């Protein structure tokens, strides 16, 4: 397929990061295959995660097709860009269509990006995840590659103001060992293994981060930050979901 939009978007992002002296560190990029399909499964802590998770595949010269909620495609500015980069819209009321589109892309040799937590983690730990990524990897007979991001939340995340022009922010991108689930596996058990690997990778990124001040909002609670605990974050998510449902009914 023609790539008219994606390369210029990547170029613009990299130019901005260089101007801001964003300190991007990618570990394990060689684990992303240079050819063939793969499911890239990333944690989700920022509205910008698709940019940084996509950069993990850049050394392998791959473009990642991310699955994102349909509302992003409906937006007058982001919509044309998302469609131009051939990302995959997800209508939560009709998820089968998105799953089918992802399988088609994977079987066609594409790398498909998935945020298995579905929504941003306010606690900056790995939330419970569903087995959709595993089912995609099995259905397309491709590897599943865990990715952890850290530092992106400092630029723009849920419940905090944007700081897109903040300078010198360290960003860590870790790529884990590929997993090869197959038909007949216990998909929930594989998903639990995936979540465990992602949690371990994220913890390593957090503990190895070059700046770890105490008491800042962007640090997880268990490392001395003031981010909500997973339990508090789950309560906030539930309240937000109730508000959205109420607005739809009114």
Helices and strands as residue ranges (DSSP letters): H 6-20, E 23-27, G 29-31, E 38-42, H 49-55, G 58-60, E 64-69, H 70-74, H 78-84, E 88-90, H 95-107, E 111-115, H 132-140, E 143-150, G 152-154, E 170-179, H 187-207, G 221-223, H 230-249
